[in-house]
Amino acid sequence: MKLSLVVPCYNEQDNVRAFYDAAVNAFLGCGYEYELVMVNDGSRDNTGIELKKLFYEKITLCMLQSWQE
């Protein structure tokens, strides 16, 4: 079984890495395959940049970007 966790992120530049680490630690003990889908939901801070950094470092992360006009 593969688990997917979808996380909307809005102005969370200071929290996305800590959340990612906590989620991965929680998944590690479950014995299932997993992925995190973190969605930058139109943030006006550097959430997108922080998610991109994580995306390039971690294999279990899928990043989606939402743009608002």
Secondary structure, 3 states (H helix, E strand, C coil): CEEEEEEEECCCCCCHHHHHHHHHHHHHCCCCEEEEEEEEECCCCCHHHHHHHHHHHCCCEEEEEECCC
